[in-house]
Each structure stands twice: as C-alpha cells, then as structure tokens.
C-alpha cells in the first residue's frame, strides 16, 4: 500500500511534504497518536523538531508499535541528536530541505524494498 503517515504539526511543511507525496501517487495521512499507526503504512515521516513528536520516547514507541520504516527530519542536523534518534528507531534522518528535495527517490526506494517478498 502506498500510504504514508505524517507526524507533522507545521502546516506549511506538512503541506509541502504531502503535495510531493500525492504527486507520486502516495496517500497521506496526518496522524497525531501512535495508536493510529499500523502495518498499512509504507513508512512514517516524523518532524523531529516538533515538541510533541521530536523525542526519543515517541520515536521508540512508533517503532515498537510496528516495525515500520521511519524517516525523521529536522532543520539543523546535530550529531548527538541524530545518533540518539537512530538508536531509538529512526531509519533515516534528513534535513527538512533534503527531505523535500529527495522525497521522490526516497519513497520509491523504501516502498520497493518493503513490498518485496
């Protein structure tokens, strides 16, 4: 299934991400609770700068709910933060601009890997 869950509170960034995903035939669901995550999603995108979503416990809980591929993004990549988020479940962490620039190739690669038997 080509559905992506977004944990993004920033309206402008969420709109930019969702427009790019919709343009490549992905459905987008804005989610606010970990309980809304299921195996129906191809992957999850989390705004790691957001006070509600950008903490290691939240990322760890998303990963434990489902072994889903997690993409995190932040405005400024700091080694300590990147290492902490990766340790707690993020599979990939990018800057916000890099995510928008590369979202098409990233989504196709992740989707193709996850849909193989």
C-alpha positions as CSV (number, residue, x, y, z in Angstrom):
1,X,0.0,0.0,0.0
2,X,1.2,3.4,-0.9
3,X,0.1,5.2,2.3
4,X,2.4,7.4,4.4
5,X,1.8,8.6,7.9
6,X,2.9,12.1,8.8
7,X,3.6,13.2,12.3
8,X,4.0,16.9,11.4
9,X,2.4,19.8,13.1
10,X,3.9,22.6,11.0
11,X,1.1,23.3,8.5
12,X,3.4,24.7,5.8
13,X,5.9,21.8,6.0
14,X,3.1,19.2,6.1
15,X,1.5,20.7,3.0
16,X,4.9,20.7,1.1
17,X,5.5,17.1,2.0
18,X,2.0,15.9,1.3
19,X,1.9,17.7,-2.1
20,X,5.1,16.0,-3.2
21,X,3.9,12.6,-2.0
22,X,0.5,12.9,-3.6
23,X,2.2,13.9,-6.9
24,X,3.9,10.5,-6.9
25,X,0.7,8.6,-6.1
26,X,1.1,8.1,-2.4
27,X,-1.8,8.7,0.0
28,X,-1.0,10.8,3.0
29,X,-2.5,10.6,6.5
30,X,-1.7,13.2,9.1
31,X,-1.7,11.3,12.4
32,X,-1.4,12.6,16.0
33,X,-1.3,9.4,18.1
34,X,0.9,6.4,18.0
35,X,-2.2,4.2,18.2
36,X,-3.1,5.4,14.7
37,X,-0.1,3.6,13.2
38,X,-0.5,0.2,11.6
39,X,1.1,-2.1,9.0
40,X,-1.0,-0.4,6.3
41,X,1.5,2.4,6.1
42,X,4.5,2.1,3.7
43,X,6.5,4.4,6.1
44,X,6.3,7.2,8.6
45,X,7.7,10.7,8.4
46,X,8.3,12.5,11.8
47,X,9.2,16.1,12.4
48,X,11.9,15.7,15.0
49,X,11.9,19.5,15.8
50,X,8.3,19.2,17.0
51,X,7.9,19.2,20.7
52,X,5.2,16.5,20.7
53,X,6.9,14.1,18.2
54,X,10.6,15.0,18.3
55,X,11.7,13.0,21.3
56,X,13.4,9.6,21.6
57,X,10.5,8.0,23.5
58,X,8.0,9.0,20.9
59,X,10.2,7.5,18.1
60,X,10.9,4.4,20.1
61,X,7.1,3.9,20.7
62,X,6.3,4.3,17.0
63,X,9.0,1.7,16.2
64,X,7.7,-0.7,18.8
65,X,4.1,-0.3,17.5
66,X,5.1,-1.6,14.1
67,X,8.4,-2.3,12.5
68,X,7.7,0.5,10.0
69,X,10.4,2.5,8.2
70,X,10.8,5.8,10.0
71,X,12.1,8.9,8.3
72,X,12.8,11.8,10.6
73,X,13.7,15.3,9.6
74,X,15.0,18.4,11.4
75,X,16.0,21.8,10.4
76,X,19.6,21.5,11.7
77,X,21.2,18.1,12.0
78,X,23.2,17.7,15.2
79,X,25.3,14.6,15.5
80,X,24.2,13.9,19.1
81,X,20.5,14.2,18.2
82,X,20.9,12.2,15.0
83,X,22.7,9.4,16.9
84,X,20.0,9.4,19.6
85,X,17.1,9.3,17.2
86,X,18.7,6.5,15.1
87,X,19.4,4.5,18.3
88,X,15.7,4.8,19.2
89,X,14.2,3.8,15.9
90,X,14.7,6.3,13.1
91,X,15.9,4.5,10.0
92,X,16.8,7.7,8.2
93,X,17.3,11.3,9.3
94,X,17.5,14.2,6.9
95,X,17.3,18.0,7.0
96,X,13.9,19.3,6.1
97,X,15.2,20.7,2.8
98,X,16.9,17.5,1.9
99,X,13.7,15.5,2.6
100,X,11.7,17.8,0.2
101,X,14.4,17.7,-2.5
102,X,14.8,13.9,-2.4
103,X,11.4,12.6,-1.4
104,X,10.5,11.0,-4.7
105,X,13.6,8.8,-4.9
106,X,13.5,8.0,-1.2
107,X,9.9,7.0,-1.2
108,X,10.3,4.8,-4.3
109,X,13.3,3.0,-2.8
110,X,11.6,2.5,0.6
111,X,8.4,1.3,-1.0
112,X,10.1,-1.1,-3.3
113,X,12.1,-2.6,-0.5
114,X,9.1,-3.0,1.8
115,X,6.9,-4.5,-0.9
116,X,9.3,-7.3,-1.9
117,X,8.6,-10.8,-0.5
